[in-house]
């Protein structure tokens, strides 16, 4: 569990902040008529925000660059 958290901590924070942002968006702006598919329900708004947070914070993850020599050494 600790290894999982240490590996994906940036995305987990993105999910949490995105869900919080989606809920705040629902409360502050929302949809008065109830016809908006995302903002008419707090669950949908939070899920959409969590997805956007996951994708946005995923941009900040750097991957280890593998050189051509390292690829050949693995074979």
mmCIF file of the N, C-alpha and C atoms, coordinates in Angstrom:
data_MODEL
# 
_entry.id   MODEL 
# 
loop_
_atom_site.group_PDB 
_atom_site.id 
_atom_site.type_symbol 
_atom_site.label_atom_id 
_atom_site.label_alt_id 
_atom_site.label_comp_id 
_atom_site.label_asym_id 
_atom_site.label_entity_id 
_atom_site.label_seq_id 
_atom_site.pdbx_PDB_ins_code 
_atom_site.Cartn_x 
_atom_site.Cartn_y 
_atom_site.Cartn_z 
_atom_site.occupancy 
_atom_site.B_iso_or_equiv 
_atom_site.pdbx_formal_charge 
_atom_site.auth_seq_id 
_atom_site.auth_comp_id 
_atom_site.auth_asym_id 
_atom_site.auth_atom_id 
_atom_site.pdbx_PDB_model_num 
ATOM 1   N N  . UNK A 1 1  ? 0.820   -1.191 0.000   1.00 0.00 ? 1  UNK A N  1 
ATOM 2   C CA . UNK A 1 1  ? 0.000   0.000  0.000   1.00 0.00 ? 1  UNK A CA 1 
ATOM 3   C C  . UNK A 1 1  ? 0.871   1.264  0.000   1.00 0.00 ? 1  UNK A C  1 
ATOM 4   N N  . UNK A 1 2  ? 1.949   1.225  0.796   1.00 0.00 ? 2  UNK A N  1 
ATOM 5   C CA . UNK A 1 2  ? 2.844   2.367  0.852   1.00 0.00 ? 2  UNK A CA 1 
ATOM 6   C C  . UNK A 1 2  ? 3.532   2.598  -0.490  1.00 0.00 ? 2  UNK A C  1 
ATOM 7   N N  . UNK A 1 3  ? 3.893   1.505  -1.159  1.00 0.00 ? 3  UNK A N  1 
ATOM 8   C CA . UNK A 1 3  ? 4.544   1.607  -2.465  1.00 0.00 ? 3  UNK A CA 1 
ATOM 9   C C  . UNK A 1 3  ? 3.588   2.203  -3.489  1.00 0.00 ? 3  UNK A C  1 
ATOM 10  N N  . UNK A 1 4  ? 2.332   1.808  -3.412  1.00 0.00 ? 4  UNK A N  1 
ATOM 11  C CA . UNK A 1 4  ? 1.315   2.335  -4.321  1.00 0.00 ? 4  UNK A CA 1 
ATOM 12  C C  . UNK A 1 4  ? 1.132   3.828  -4.113  1.00 0.00 ? 4  UNK A C  1 
ATOM 13  N N  . UNK A 1 5  ? 1.066   4.255  -2.850  1.00 0.00 ? 5  UNK A N  1 
ATOM 14  C CA . UNK A 1 5  ? 0.912   5.675  -2.559  1.00 0.00 ? 5  UNK A CA 1 
ATOM 15  C C  . UNK A 1 5  ? 2.122   6.476  -2.986  1.00 0.00 ? 5  UNK A C  1 
ATOM 16  N N  . UNK A 1 6  ? 3.308   5.927  -2.778  1.00 0.00 ? 6  UNK A N  1 
ATOM 17  C CA . UNK A 1 6  ? 4.499   6.669  -3.153  1.00 0.00 ? 6  UNK A CA 1 
ATOM 18  C C  . UNK A 1 6  ? 4.651   6.766  -4.676  1.00 0.00 ? 6  UNK A C  1 
ATOM 19  N N  . UNK A 1 7  ? 4.108   5.812  -5.389  1.00 0.00 ? 7  UNK A N  1 
ATOM 20  C CA . UNK A 1 7  ? 4.224   5.821  -6.845  1.00 0.00 ? 7  UNK A CA 1 
ATOM 21  C C  . UNK A 1 7  ? 3.190   6.756  -7.498  1.00 0.00 ? 7  UNK A C  1 
ATOM 22  N N  . UNK A 1 8  ? 1.984   6.793  -6.950  1.00 0.00 ? 8  UNK A N  1 
ATOM 23  C CA . UNK A 1 8  ? 0.890   7.537  -7.575  1.00 0.00 ? 8  UNK A CA 1 
ATOM 24  C C  . UNK A 1 8  ? 0.404   8.720  -6.747  1.00 0.00 ? 8  UNK A C  1 
ATOM 25  N N  . UNK A 1 9  ? 1.231   9.275  -5.882  1.00 0.00 ? 9  UNK A N  1 
ATOM 26  C CA . UNK A 1 9  ? 0.769   10.326 -4.986  1.00 0.00 ? 9  UNK A CA 1 
ATOM 27  C C  . UNK A 1 9  ? 0.336   11.580 -5.732  1.00 0.00 ? 9  UNK A C  1 
ATOM 28  N N  . UNK A 1 10 ? 0.967   11.903 -6.823  1.00 0.00 ? 10 UNK A N  1 
ATOM 29  C CA . UNK A 1 10 ? 0.588   13.104 -7.571  1.00 0.00 ? 10 UNK A CA 1 
ATOM 30  C C  . UNK A 1 10 ? -0.812  12.945 -8.162  1.00 0.00 ? 10 UNK A C  1 
ATOM 31  N N  . UNK A 1 11 ? -1.081  11.795 -8.723  1.00 0.00 ? 11 UNK A N  1 
ATOM 32  C CA . UNK A 1 11 ? -2.413  11.569 -9.316  1.00 0.00 ? 11 UNK A CA 1 
ATOM 33  C C  . UNK A 1 11 ? -3.496  11.487 -8.245  1.00 0.00 ? 11 UNK A C  1 
ATOM 34  N N  . UNK A 1 12 ? -3.167  10.926 -7.094  1.00 0.00 ? 12 UNK A N  1 
ATOM 35  C CA . UNK A 1 12 ? -4.148  10.845 -6.011  1.00 0.00 ? 12 UNK A CA 1 
ATOM 36  C C  . UNK A 1 12 ? -4.511  12.248 -5.530  1.00 0.00 ? 12 UNK A C  1 
ATOM 37  N N  . UNK A 1 13 ? -3.513  13.109 -5.391  1.00 0.00 ? 13 UNK A N  1 
ATOM 38  C CA . UNK A 1 13 ? -3.783  14.491 -5.012  1.00 0.00 ? 13 UNK A CA 1 
ATOM 39  C C  . UNK A 1 13 ? -4.625  15.180 -6.084  1.00 0.00 ? 13 UNK A C  1 
ATOM 40  N N  . UNK A 1 14 ? -4.321  14.901 -7.355  1.00 0.00 ? 14 UNK A N  1 
ATOM 41  C CA . UNK A 1 14 ? -5.108  15.468 -8.449  1.00 0.00 ? 14 UNK A CA 1 
ATOM 42  C C  . UNK A 1 14 ? -6.558  15.035 -8.402  1.00 0.00 ? 14 UNK A C  1 
ATOM 43  N N  . UNK A 1 15 ? -6.798  13.773 -8.094  1.00 0.00 ? 15 UNK A N  1 
ATOM 44  C CA . UNK A 1 15 ? -8.167  13.264 -7.999  1.00 0.00 ? 15 UNK A CA 1 
ATOM 45  C C  . UNK A 1 15 ? -8.909  13.957 -6.862  1.00 0.00 ? 15 UNK A C  1 
ATOM 46  N N  . UNK A 1 16 ? -8.252  14.057 -5.703  1.00 0.00 ? 16 UNK A N  1 
ATOM 47  C CA . UNK A 1 16 ? -8.896  14.677 -4.549  1.00 0.00 ? 16 UNK A CA 1 
ATOM 48  C C  . UNK A 1 16 ? -9.184  16.161 -4.780  1.00 0.00 ? 16 UNK A C  1 
ATOM 49  N N  . UNK A 1 17 ? -8.211  16.880 -5.308  1.00 0.00 ? 17 UNK A N  1 
ATOM 50  C CA . UNK A 1 17 ? -8.428  18.302 -5.572  1.00 0.00 ? 17 UNK A CA 1 
ATOM 51  C C  . UNK A 1 17 ? -9.456  18.521 -6.682  1.00 0.00 ? 17 UNK A C  1 
ATOM 52  N N  . UNK A 1 18 ? -9.449  17.660 -7.678  1.00 0.00 ? 18 UNK A N  1 
ATOM 53  C CA . UNK A 1 18 ? -10.432 17.768 -8.749  1.00 0.00 ? 18 UNK A CA 1 
ATOM 54  C C  . UNK A 1 18 ? -11.847 17.515 -8.258  1.00 0.00 ? 18 UNK A C  1 
ATOM 55  N N  . UNK A 1 19 ? -12.008 16.518 -7.392  1.00 0.00 ? 19 UNK A N  1 
ATOM 56  C CA . UNK A 1 19 ? -13.331 16.234 -6.824  1.00 0.00 ? 19 UNK A CA 1 
ATOM 57  C C  . UNK A 1 19 ? -13.798 17.395 -5.963  1.00 0.00 ? 19 UNK A C  1 
ATOM 58  N N  . UNK A 1 20 ? -12.887 17.958 -5.181  1.00 0.00 ? 20 UNK A N  1 
ATOM 59  C CA . UNK A 1 20 ? -13.238 19.125 -4.366  1.00 0.00 ? 20 UNK A CA 1 
ATOM 60  C C  . UNK A 1 20 ? -13.617 20.307 -5.253  1.00 0.00 ? 20 UNK A C  1 
ATOM 61  N N  . UNK A 1 21 ? -12.850 20.517 -6.306  1.00 0.00 ? 21 UNK A N  1 
ATOM 62  C CA . UNK A 1 21 ? -13.169 21.587 -7.246  1.00 0.00 ? 21 UNK A CA 1 
ATOM 63  C C  . UNK A 1 21 ? -14.510 21.377 -7.932  1.00 0.00 ? 21 UNK A C  1 
ATOM 64  N N  . UNK A 1 22 ? -14.816 20.130 -8.285  1.00 0.00 ? 22 UNK A N  1 
ATOM 65  C CA . UNK A 1 22 ? -16.115 19.833 -8.892  1.00 0.00 ? 22 UNK A CA 1 
ATOM 66  C C  . UNK A 1 22 ? -17.267 20.111 -7.948  1.00 0.00 ? 22 UNK A C  1 
ATOM 67  N N  . UNK A 1 23 ? -17.084 19.792 -6.684  1.00 0.00 ? 23 UNK A N  1 
ATOM 68  C CA . UNK A 1 23 ? -18.140 20.058 -5.697  1.00 0.00 ? 23 UNK A CA 1 
ATOM 69  C C  . UNK A 1 23 ? -18.314 21.561 -5.477  1.00 0.00 ? 23 UNK A C  1 
ATOM 70  N N  . UNK A 1 24 ? -17.196 22.279 -5.403  1.00 0.00 ? 24 UNK A N  1 
ATOM 71  C CA . UNK A 1 24 ? -17.286 23.733 -5.250  1.00 0.00 ? 24 UNK A CA 1 
ATOM 72  C C  . UNK A 1 24 ? -17.951 24.356 -6.474  1.00 0.00 ? 24 UNK A C  1 
ATOM 73  N N  . UNK A 1 25 ? -17.639 23.840 -7.648  1.00 0.00 ? 25 UNK A N  1 
ATOM 74  C CA . UNK A 1 25 ? -18.288 24.331 -8.871  1.00 0.00 ? 25 UNK A CA 1 
ATOM 75  C C  . UNK A 1 25 ? -19.794 24.072 -8.820  1.00 0.00 ? 25 UNK A C  1 
ATOM 76  N N  . UNK A 1 26 ? -20.186 22.892 -8.328  1.00 0.00 ? 26 UNK A N  1 
ATOM 77  C CA . UNK A 1 26 ? -21.608 22.574 -8.194  1.00 0.00 ? 26 UNK A CA 1 
ATOM 78  C C  . UNK A 1 26 ? -22.298 23.538 -7.240  1.00 0.00 ? 26 UNK A C  1 
ATOM 79  N N  . UNK A 1 27 ? -21.646 23.838 -6.113  1.00 0.00 ? 27 UNK A N  1 
ATOM 80  C CA . UNK A 1 27 ? -22.245 24.719 -5.116  1.00 0.00 ? 27 UNK A CA 1 
ATOM 81  C C  . UNK A 1 27 ? -22.321 26.163 -5.615  1.00 0.00 ? 27 UNK A C  1 
ATOM 82  N N  . UNK A 1 28 ? -21.230 26.671 -6.162  1.00 0.00 ? 28 UNK A N  1 
ATOM 83  C CA . UNK A 1 28 ? -21.162 28.087 -6.534  1.00 0.00 ? 28 UNK A CA 1 
ATOM 84  C C  . UNK A 1 28 ? -21.861 28.407 -7.853  1.00 0.00 ? 28 UNK A C  1 
ATOM 85  N N  . UNK A 1 29 ? -21.689 27.552 -8.869  1.00 0.00 ? 29 UNK A N  1 
ATOM 86  C CA . UNK A 1 29 ? -22.236 27.847 -10.193 1.00 0.00 ? 29 UNK A CA 1 
ATOM 87  C C  . UNK A 1 29 ? -23.407 26.925 -10.497 1.00 0.00 ? 29 UNK A C  1 
ATOM 88  N N  . UNK A 1 30 ? -23.146 25.623 -10.535 1.00 0.00 ? 30 UNK A N  1 
ATOM 89  C CA . UNK A 1 30 ? -24.194 24.624 -10.688 1.00 0.00 ? 30 UNK A CA 1 
ATOM 90  C C  . UNK A 1 30 ? -25.130 24.841 -11.854 1.00 0.00 ? 30 UNK A C  1 
ATOM 91  N N  . UNK A 1 31 ? -26.278 24.224 -11.752 1.00 0.00 ? 31 UNK A N  1 
ATOM 92  C CA . UNK A 1 31 ? -27.303 24.316 -12.796 1.00 0.00 ? 31 UNK A CA 1 
ATOM 93  C C  . UNK A 1 31 ? -28.653 24.461 -12.108 1.00 0.00 ? 31 UNK A C  1 
ATOM 94  N N  . UNK A 1 32 ? -29.309 25.570 -12.304 1.00 0.00 ? 32 UNK A N  1 
ATOM 95  C CA . UNK A 1 32 ? -30.574 25.830 -11.620 1.00 0.00 ? 32 UNK A CA 1 
ATOM 96  C C  . UNK A 1 32 ? -31.737 25.030 -12.189 1.00 0.00 ? 32 UNK A C  1 
ATOM 97  N N  . UNK A 1 33 ? -31.708 24.730 -13.474 1.00 0.00 ? 33 UNK A N  1 
ATOM 98  C CA . UNK A 1 33 ? -32.844 24.061 -14.097 1.00 0.00 ? 33 UNK A CA 1 
ATOM 99  C C  . UNK A 1 33 ? -32.801 22.548 -13.957 1.00 0.00 ? 33 UNK A C  1 
ATOM 100 N N  . UNK A 1 34 ? -31.634 21.995 -13.710 1.00 0.00 ? 34 UNK A N  1 
ATOM 101 C CA . UNK A 1 34 ? -31.511 20.547 -13.587 1.00 0.00 ? 34 UNK A CA 1 
ATOM 102 C C  . UNK A 1 34 ? -31.335 19.832 -14.909 1.00 0.00 ? 34 UNK A C  1 
ATOM 103 N N  . UNK A 1 35 ? -31.172 20.572 -15.996 1.00 0.00 ? 35 UNK A N  1 
ATOM 104 C CA . UNK A 1 35 ? -31.021 19.941 -17.307 1.00 0.00 ? 35 UNK A CA 1 
ATOM 105 C C  . UNK A 1 35 ? -29.568 19.784 -17.731 1.00 0.00 ? 35 UNK A C  1 
ATOM 106 N N  . UNK A 1 36 ? -28.659 20.315 -16.963 1.00 0.00 ? 36 UNK A N  1 
ATOM 107 C CA . UNK A 1 36 ? -27.227 20.205 -17.296 1.00 0.00 ? 36 UNK A CA 1 
ATOM 108 C C  . UNK A 1 36 ? -26.741 18.825 -16.861 1.00 0.00 ? 36 UNK A C  1 
ATOM 109 N N  . UNK A 1 37 ? -26.149 18.041 -17.761 1.00 0.00 ? 37 UNK A N  1 
ATOM 110 C CA . UNK A 1 37 ? -25.787 16.666 -17.405 1.00 0.00 ? 37 UNK A CA 1 
ATOM 111 C C  . UNK A 1 37 ? -24.675 16.553 -16.369 1.00 0.00 ? 37 UNK A C  1 
ATOM 112 N N  . UNK A 1 38 ? -23.765 17.511 -16.317 1.00 0.00 ? 38 UNK A N  1 
ATOM 113 C CA . UNK A 1 38 ? -22.641 17.395 -15.385 1.00 0.00 ? 38 UNK A CA 1 
ATOM 114 C C  . UNK A 1 38 ? -22.908 18.151 -14.095 1.00 0.00 ? 38 UNK A C  1 
ATOM 115 N N  . UNK A 1 39 ? -23.386 19.366 -14.196 1.00 0.00 ? 39 UNK A N  1 
ATOM 116 C CA . UNK A 1 39 ? -23.488 20.213 -13.006 1.00 0.00 ? 39 UNK A CA 1 
ATOM 117 C C  . UNK A 1 39 ? -24.835 20.142 -12.298 1.00 0.00 ? 39 UNK A C  1 
ATOM 118 N N  . UNK A 1 40 ? -25.761 19.326 -12.753 1.00 0.00 ? 40 UNK A N  1 
ATOM 119 C CA . UNK A 1 40 ? -27.057 19.247 -12.075 1.00 0.00 ? 40 UNK A CA 1 
ATOM 120 C C  . UNK A 1 40 ? -27.015 18.342 -10.853 1.00 0.00 ? 40 UNK A C  1 
ATOM 121 N N  . UNK A 1 41 ? -26.012 17.485 -10.747 1.00 0.00 ? 41 UNK A N  1 
ATOM 122 C CA . UNK A 1 41 ? -25.890 16.550 -9.642  1.00 0.00 ? 41 UNK A CA 1 
ATOM 123 C C  . UNK A 1 41 ? -24.481 16.669 -9.055  1.00 0.00 ? 41 UNK A C  1 
ATOM 124 N N  . UNK A 1 42 ? -24.342 16.730 -7.727  1.00 0.00 ? 42 UNK A N  1 
ATOM 125 C CA . UNK A 1 42 ? -22.997 16.879 -7.165  1.00 0.00 ? 42 UNK A CA 1 
ATOM 126 C C  . UNK A 1 42 ? -22.092 15.678 -7.445  1.00 0.00 ? 42 UNK A C  1 
ATOM 127 N N  . UNK A 1 43 ? -22.670 14.491 -7.554  1.00 0.00 ? 43 UNK A N  1 
ATOM 128 C CA . UNK A 1 43 ? -21.853 13.305 -7.838  1.00 0.00 ? 43 UNK A CA 1 
ATOM 129 C C  . UNK A 1 43 ? -21.216 13.406 -9.215  1.00 0.00 ? 43 UNK A C  1 
ATOM 130 N N  . UNK A 1 44 ? -22.005 13.770 -10.209 1.00 0.00 ? 44 UNK A N  1 
ATOM 131 C CA . UNK A 1 44 ? -21.468 13.912 -11.564 1.00 0.00 ? 44 UNK A CA 1 
ATOM 132 C C  . UNK A 1 44 ? -20.420 15.009 -11.629 1.00 0.00 ? 44 UNK A C  1 
ATOM 133 N N  . UNK A 1 45 ? -20.677 16.098 -10.954 1.00 0.00 ? 45 UNK A N  1 
ATOM 134 C CA . UNK A 1 45 ? -19.739 17.206 -10.955 1.00 0.00 ? 45 UNK A CA 1 
ATOM 135 C C  . UNK A 1 45 ? -18.427 16.812 -10.288 1.00 0.00 ? 45 UNK A C  1 
ATOM 136 N N  . UNK A 1 46 ? -18.501 16.065 -9.193  1.00 0.00 ? 46 UNK A N  1 
ATOM 137 C CA . UNK A 1 46 ? -17.291 15.624 -8.497  1.00 0.00 ? 46 UNK A CA 1 
ATOM 138 C C  . UNK A 1 46 ? -16.524 14.590 -9.319  1.00 0.00 ? 46 UNK A C  1 
ATOM 139 N N  . UNK A 1 47 ? -17.226 13.674 -9.973  1.00 0.00 ? 47 UNK A N  1 
ATOM 140 C CA . UNK A 1 47 ? -16.556 12.679 -10.812 1.00 0.00 ? 47 UNK A CA 1 
ATOM 141 C C  . UNK A 1 47 ? -15.859 13.335 -12.000 1.00 0.00 ? 47 UNK A C  1 
ATOM 142 N N  . UNK A 1 48 ? -16.515 14.293 -12.607 1.00 0.00 ? 48 UNK A N  1 
ATOM 143 C CA . UNK A 1 48 ? -15.903 15.010 -13.727 1.00 0.00 ? 48 UNK A CA 1 
ATOM 144 C C  . UNK A 1 48 ? -14.679 15.787 -13.255 1.00 0.00 ? 48 UNK A C  1 
ATOM 145 N N  . UNK A 1 49 ? -14.795 16.445 -12.110 1.00 0.00 ? 49 UNK A N  1 
ATOM 146 C CA . UNK A 1 49 ? -13.661 17.170 -11.553 1.00 0.00 ? 49 UNK A CA 1 
ATOM 147 C C  . UNK A 1 49 ? -12.511 16.244 -11.205 1.00 0.00 ? 49 UNK A C  1 
ATOM 148 N N  . UNK A 1 50 ? -12.826 15.063 -10.656 1.00 0.00 ? 50 UNK A N  1 
ATOM 149 C CA . UNK A 1 50 ? -11.779 14.095 -10.311 1.00 0.00 ? 50 UNK A CA 1 
ATOM 150 C C  . UNK A 1 50 ? -11.066 13.605 -11.566 1.00 0.00 ? 50 UNK A C  1 
ATOM 151 N N  . UNK A 1 51 ? -11.809 13.367 -12.623 1.00 0.00 ? 51 UNK A N  1 
ATOM 152 C CA . UNK A 1 51 ? -11.197 12.954 -13.885 1.00 0.00 ? 51 UNK A CA 1 
ATOM 153 C C  . UNK A 1 51 ? -10.288 14.043 -14.437 1.00 0.00 ? 51 UNK A C  1 
ATOM 154 N N  . UNK A 1 52 ? -10.755 15.272 -14.394 1.00 0.00 ? 52 UNK A N  1 
ATOM 155 C CA . UNK A 1 52 ? -9.935  16.379 -14.892 1.00 0.00 ? 52 UNK A CA 1 
ATOM 156 C C  . UNK A 1 52 ? -8.692  16.568 -14.019 1.00 0.00 ? 52 UNK A C  1 
ATOM 157 N N  . UNK A 1 53 ? -8.828  16.407 -12.716 1.00 0.00 ? 53 UNK A N  1 
ATOM 158 C CA . UNK A 1 53 ? -7.670  16.507 -11.827 1.00 0.00 ? 53 UNK A CA 1 
ATOM 159 C C  . UNK A 1 53 ? -6.665  15.401 -12.089 1.00 0.00 ? 53 UNK A C  1 
ATOM 160 N N  . UNK A 1 54 ? -7.168  14.187 -12.318 1.00 0.00 ? 54 UNK A N  1 
ATOM 161 C CA . UNK A 1 54 ? -6.302  13.053 -12.633 1.00 0.00 ? 54 UNK A CA 1 
ATOM 162 C C  . UNK A 1 54 ? -5.504  13.323 -13.903 1.00 0.00 ? 54 UNK A C  1 
ATOM 163 N N  . UNK A 1 55 ? -6.181  13.812 -14.926 1.00 0.00 ? 55 UNK A N  1 
ATOM 164 C CA . UNK A 1 55 ? -5.513  14.080 -16.195 1.00 0.00 ? 55 UNK A CA 1 
ATOM 165 C C  . UNK A 1 55 ? -4.554  15.263 -16.090 1.00 0.00 ? 55 UNK A C  1 
ATOM 166 N N  . UNK A 1 56 ? -4.960  16.310 -15.397 1.00 0.00 ? 56 UNK A N  1 
ATOM 167 C CA . UNK A 1 56 ? -4.119  17.496 -15.280 1.00 0.00 ? 56 UNK A CA 1 
ATOM 168 C C  . UNK A 1 56 ? -2.864  17.209 -14.463 1.00 0.00 ? 56 UNK A C  1 
ATOM 169 N N  . UNK A 1 57 ? -3.014  16.563 -13.321 1.00 0.00 ? 57 UNK A N  1 
ATOM 170 C CA . UNK A 1 57 ? -1.853  16.280 -12.491 1.00 0.00 ? 57 UNK A CA 1 
ATOM 171 C C  . UNK A 1 57 ? -0.981  15.184 -13.096 1.00 0.00 ? 57 UNK A C  1 
ATOM 172 N N  . UNK A 1 58 ? -1.544  14.377 -13.972 1.00 0.00 ? 58 UNK A N  1 
ATOM 173 C CA . UNK A 1 58 ? -0.764  13.365 -14.673 1.00 0.00 ? 58 UNK A CA 1 
ATOM 174 C C  . UNK A 1 58 ? 0.255   13.972 -15.627 1.00 0.00 ? 58 UNK A C  1 
ATOM 175 N N  . UNK A 1 59 ? 0.039   15.218 -16.009 1.00 0.00 ? 59 UNK A N  1 
ATOM 176 C CA . UNK A 1 59 ? 0.995   15.899 -16.879 1.00 0.00 ? 59 UNK A CA 1 
ATOM 177 C C  . UNK A 1 59 ? 2.315   16.176 -16.171 1.00 0.00 ? 59 UNK A C  1 
ATOM 178 N N  . UNK A 1 60 ? 2.294   16.215 -14.849 1.00 0.00 ? 60 UNK A N  1 
ATOM 179 C CA . UNK A 1 60 ? 3.487   16.554 -14.078 1.00 0.00 ? 60 UNK A CA 1 
ATOM 180 C C  . UNK A 1 60 ? 4.341   15.346 -13.730 1.00 0.00 ? 60 UNK A C  1 
ATOM 181 N N  . UNK A 1 61 ? 3.934   14.169 -14.156 1.00 0.00 ? 61 UNK A N  1 
ATOM 182 C CA . UNK A 1 61 ? 4.708   12.964 -13.875 1.00 0.00 ? 61 UNK A CA 1 
ATOM 183 C C  . UNK A 1 61 ? 5.781   12.813 -14.946 1.00 0.00 ? 61 UNK A C  1 
ATOM 184 N N  . UNK A 1 62 ? 6.998   12.648 -14.495 1.00 0.00 ? 62 UNK A N  1 
ATOM 185 C CA . UNK A 1 62 ? 8.092   12.453 -15.436 1.00 0.00 ? 62 UNK A CA 1 
ATOM 186 C C  . UNK A 1 62 ? 8.460   10.976 -15.466 1.00 0.00 ? 62 UNK A C  1 
ATOM 187 N N  . UNK A 1 63 ? 8.783   10.502 -16.627 1.00 0.00 ? 63 UNK A N  1 
ATOM 188 C CA . UNK A 1 63 ? 9.178   9.104  -16.749 1.00 0.00 ? 63 UNK A CA 1 
ATOM 189 C C  . UNK A 1 63 ? 10.685  9.028  -16.940 1.00 0.00 ? 63 UNK A C  1 
ATOM 190 N N  . UNK A 1 64 ? 11.239  7.906  -16.558 1.00 0.00 ? 64 UNK A N  1 
ATOM 191 C CA . UNK A 1 64 ? 12.667  7.706  -16.709 1.00 0.00 ? 64 UNK A CA 1 
ATOM 192 C C  . UNK A 1 64 ? 12.969  7.488  -18.188 1.00 0.00 ? 64 UNK A C  1 
ATOM 193 N N  . UNK A 1 65 ? 13.921  8.217  -18.695 1.00 0.00 ? 65 UNK A N  1 
ATOM 194 C CA . UNK A 1 65 ? 14.309  8.067  -20.095 1.00 0.00 ? 65 UNK A CA 1 
ATOM 195 C C  . UNK A 1 65 ? 15.247  6.879  -20.226 1.00 0.00 ? 65 UNK A C  1 
ATOM 196 N N  . UNK A 1 66 ? 14.916  6.005  -21.144 1.00 0.00 ? 66 UNK A N  1 
ATOM 197 C CA . UNK A 1 66 ? 15.728  4.816  -21.390 1.00 0.00 ? 66 UNK A CA 1 
ATOM 198 C C  . UNK A 1 66 ? 16.518  5.050  -22.675 1.00 0.00 ? 66 UNK A C  1 
ATOM 199 N N  . UNK A 1 67 ? 17.803  4.872  -22.581 1.00 0.00 ? 67 UNK A N  1 
ATOM 200 C CA . UNK A 1 67 ? 18.651  5.066  -23.757 1.00 0.00 ? 67 UNK A CA 1 
ATOM 201 C C  . UNK A 1 67 ? 18.636  3.804  -24.620 1.00 0.00 ? 67 UNK A C  1 
ATOM 202 N N  . UNK A 1 68 ? 19.112  3.951  -25.829 1.00 0.00 ? 68 UNK A N  1 
ATOM 203 C CA . UNK A 1 68 ? 19.153  2.826  -26.759 1.00 0.00 ? 68 UNK A CA 1 
ATOM 204 C C  . UNK A 1 68 ? 20.073  1.739  -26.223 1.00 0.00 ? 68 UNK A C  1 
ATOM 205 N N  . UNK A 1 69 ? 21.159  2.118  -25.560 1.00 0.00 ? 69 UNK A N  1 
ATOM 206 C CA . UNK A 1 69 ? 22.087  1.142  -25.003 1.00 0.00 ? 69 UNK A CA 1 
ATOM 207 C C  . UNK A 1 69 ? 21.415  0.316  -23.908 1.00 0.00 ? 69 UNK A C  1 
ATOM 208 N N  . UNK A 1 70 ? 20.618  0.971  -23.054 1.00 0.00 ? 70 UNK A N  1 
ATOM 209 C CA . UNK A 1 70 ? 19.915  0.258  -21.988 1.00 0.00 ? 70 UNK A CA 1 
ATOM 210 C C  . UNK A 1 70 ? 18.890  -0.718 -22.563 1.00 0.00 ? 70 UNK A C  1 
ATOM 211 N N  . UNK A 1 71 ? 18.253  -0.324 -23.683 1.00 0.00 ? 71 UNK A N  1 
ATOM 212 C CA . UNK A 1 71 ? 17.298  -1.226 -24.329 1.00 0.00 ? 71 UNK A CA 1 
ATOM 213 C C  . UNK A 1 71 ? 17.988  -2.477 -24.851 1.00 0.00 ? 71 UNK A C  1 
ATOM 214 N N  . UNK A 1 72 ? 19.173  -2.281 -25.446 1.00 0.00 ? 72 UNK A N  1 
ATOM 215 C CA . UNK A 1 72 ? 19.919  -3.428 -25.962 1.00 0.00 ? 72 UNK A CA 1 
ATOM 216 C C  . UNK A 1 72 ? 20.425  -4.327 -24.840 1.00 0.00 ? 72 UNK A C  1 
ATOM 217 N N  . UNK A 1 73 ? 20.801  -3.710 -23.713 1.00 0.00 ? 73 UNK A N  1 
ATOM 218 C CA . UNK A 1 73 ? 21.294  -4.496 -22.586 1.00 0.00 ? 73 UNK A CA 1 
ATOM 219 C C  . UNK A 1 73 ? 20.207  -5.368 -21.968 1.00 0.00 ? 73 UNK A C  1 
ATOM 220 N N  . UNK A 1 74 ? 18.952  -4.946 -22.071 1.00 0.00 ? 74 UNK A N  1 
ATOM 221 C CA . UNK A 1 74 ? 17.838  -5.726 -21.510 1.00 0.00 ? 74 UNK A CA 1 
ATOM 222 C C  . UNK A 1 74 ? 17.567  -6.976 -22.318 1.00 0.00 ? 74 UNK A C  1 
ATOM 223 N N  . UNK A 1 75 ? 17.894  -6.943 -23.598 1.00 0.00 ? 75 UNK A N  1 
ATOM 224 C CA . UNK A 1 75 ? 17.613  -8.083 -24.480 1.00 0.00 ? 75 UNK A CA 1 
ATOM 225 C C  . UNK A 1 75 ? 18.621  -9.132 -24.292 1.00 0.00 ? 75 UNK A C  1 
# 
